[in-house]
Amino acid sequence: MKKVKILKYVLLCLLFLNCTTEKPVYTIKVFEIEQGYGYSIFEKEKLIIRQQYIPAISNLKHFKSEKDAYTVAKLVIEKLKQHKIPSISIDELKNSISL
């Protein structure tokens, strides 16, 4: 009987922890803009980032392709998941997309 109570308690704790440690769900939407592409990042359904221009470069330039915009958005999400500031450096860009 005591083992059953302990097992119920453990299962209840695991259920509680599972409900309270829900991780954010991020989605990417790439959009066409003027002469290129940009991206939006949503946490669940809330827009948290809308990036129209390539970050970390001095001039305002859109991404050349959907793939480039998506690739950089994935880098940003990885930083968000690691609780880091979601900024992108010029080196990260050079290693990820063609400028």
ZASERO-366280 format. One record per residue (C-alpha): x, y, z; residue in three letters. Coordinates in nm, 4 decimals, always signed. Layout:
REM residues N
ATOM; X; Y; Z; ALA;
...
REM end
This chain:
REM residues 99
ATOM; +0.0000; +0.0000; +0.0000; MET;
ATOM; +0.2839; +0.2361; +0.0866; LYS;
ATOM; +0.4542; +0.1615; -0.2464; LYS;
ATOM; +0.1352; +0.2537; -0.4334; VAL;
ATOM; +0.1152; +0.5900; -0.2528; LYS;
ATOM; +0.4796; +0.6643; -0.3320; ILE;
ATOM; +0.4284; +0.5686; -0.6953; LEU;
ATOM; +0.1196; +0.7911; -0.7209; LYS;
ATOM; +0.3157; +1.0781; -0.5650; TYR;
ATOM; +0.6067; +1.0343; -0.8071; VAL;
ATOM; +0.3711; +1.0191; -1.1061; LEU;
ATOM; +0.1903; +1.3311; -0.9863; LEU;
ATOM; +0.5222; +1.5156; -0.9496; CYS;
ATOM; +0.6331; +1.4118; -1.2981; LEU;
ATOM; +0.3023; +1.5234; -1.4452; LEU;
ATOM; +0.3319; +1.8598; -1.2690; PHE;
ATOM; +0.6902; +1.9087; -1.3850; LEU;
ATOM; +0.5965; +1.8225; -1.7405; ASN;
ATOM; +0.3192; +2.0830; -1.7372; CYS;
ATOM; +0.5291; +2.3575; -1.5814; THR;
ATOM; +0.8461; +2.3128; -1.7859; THR;
ATOM; +0.6878; +2.3597; -2.1262; GLU;
ATOM; +0.9473; +2.4928; -2.3641; LYS;
ATOM; +0.8675; +2.7781; -2.6003; PRO;
ATOM; +0.7718; +2.6744; -2.9484; VAL;
ATOM; +0.9272; +2.8935; -3.2174; TYR;
ATOM; +0.8173; +2.9147; -3.5776; THR;
ATOM; +0.9687; +3.0945; -3.8741; ILE;
ATOM; +0.7807; +3.2665; -4.1528; LYS;
ATOM; +0.9891; +3.3931; -4.4441; VAL;
ATOM; +0.8294; +3.6754; -4.6414; PHE;
ATOM; +0.9045; +3.8416; -4.9726; GLU;
ATOM; +0.9836; +4.2119; -4.9505; ILE;
ATOM; +1.0777; +4.4591; -5.2240; GLU;
ATOM; +1.3860; +4.3015; -5.3839; GLN;
ATOM; +1.4497; +4.0172; -5.1450; GLY;
ATOM; +1.3281; +3.8400; -4.8338; TYR;
ATOM; +1.2935; +3.8842; -4.4606; GLY;
ATOM; +1.1720; +3.6679; -4.1745; TYR;
ATOM; +0.9462; +3.6708; -3.8728; SER;
ATOM; +0.9898; +3.4565; -3.5630; ILE;
ATOM; +0.6917; +3.3659; -3.3503; PHE;
ATOM; +0.6919; +3.2237; -2.9986; GLU;
ATOM; +0.3824; +3.0103; -3.0015; LYS;
ATOM; +0.1591; +3.2547; -3.1924; GLU;
ATOM; +0.3127; +3.5823; -3.0725; LYS;
ATOM; +0.5385; +3.7746; -3.3106; LEU;
ATOM; +0.8681; +3.8373; -3.1303; ILE;
ATOM; +1.1062; +3.9273; -3.4147; ILE;
ATOM; +1.0457; +4.0749; -3.7590; ARG;
ATOM; +1.3695; +4.1109; -3.9555; GLN;
ATOM; +1.3399; +4.2867; -4.2903; GLN;
ATOM; +1.7117; +4.3409; -4.3427; TYR;
ATOM; +2.0263; +4.1338; -4.3030; ILE;
ATOM; +2.1509; +4.1997; -3.9483; PRO;
ATOM; +2.5102; +4.2954; -3.8584; ALA;
ATOM; +2.5921; +4.4693; -4.1845; ILE;
ATOM; +2.6218; +4.8456; -4.2226; SER;
ATOM; +2.3745; +4.9010; -4.5070; ASN;
ATOM; +2.0086; +4.8099; -4.5360; LEU;
ATOM; +2.0009; +4.5008; -4.7532; LYS;
ATOM; +1.7349; +4.2323; -4.7835; HIS;
ATOM; +1.8202; +3.8622; -4.7854; PHE;
ATOM; +1.8915; +3.7351; -5.1374; LYS;
ATOM; +1.6897; +3.4160; -5.0984; SER;
ATOM; +1.4268; +3.2488; -4.8838; GLU;
ATOM; +1.6915; +2.9973; -4.7826; LYS;
ATOM; +1.9256; +3.2696; -4.6499; ASP;
ATOM; +1.6476; +3.4325; -4.4478; ALA;
ATOM; +1.5424; +3.0952; -4.3063; TYR;
ATOM; +1.9021; +2.9999; -4.2206; THR;
ATOM; +1.9606; +3.3182; -4.0208; VAL;
ATOM; +1.6230; +3.2839; -3.8487; ALA;
ATOM; +1.7262; +2.9338; -3.7358; LYS;
ATOM; +2.0466; +3.0789; -3.5860; LEU;
ATOM; +1.8412; +3.3344; -3.3952; VAL;
ATOM; +1.6102; +3.0630; -3.2619; ILE;
ATOM; +1.9062; +2.8568; -3.1431; GLU;
ATOM; +2.0230; +3.1576; -2.9406; LYS;
ATOM; +1.6748; +3.2095; -2.7979; LEU;
ATOM; +1.6597; +2.8444; -2.6917; LYS;
ATOM; +1.9933; +2.8891; -2.5119; GLN;
ATOM; +1.8631; +3.2052; -2.3392; HIS;
ATOM; +2.1187; +3.4185; -2.5216; LYS;
ATOM; +2.0716; +3.7593; -2.6805; ILE;
ATOM; +1.9480; +3.6775; -3.0316; PRO;
ATOM; +2.1911; +3.9018; -3.2173; SER;
ATOM; +2.3894; +3.7791; -3.5154; ILE;
ATOM; +2.7532; +3.8698; -3.5776; SER;
ATOM; +2.9107; +3.9349; -3.9153; ILE;
ATOM; +3.1205; +3.6191; -3.8706; ASP;
ATOM; +2.8070; +3.4103; -3.8131; GLU;
ATOM; +2.6582; +3.5571; -4.1288; LEU;
ATOM; +2.9680; +3.4834; -4.3346; LYS;
ATOM; +2.9636; +3.1223; -4.2126; ASN;
ATOM; +2.5924; +3.0818; -4.2877; SER;
ATOM; +2.4946; +3.2710; -4.6020; ILE;
ATOM; +2.6519; +3.4405; -4.9022; SER;
ATOM; +2.6719; +3.8157; -4.8622; LEU;
REM end
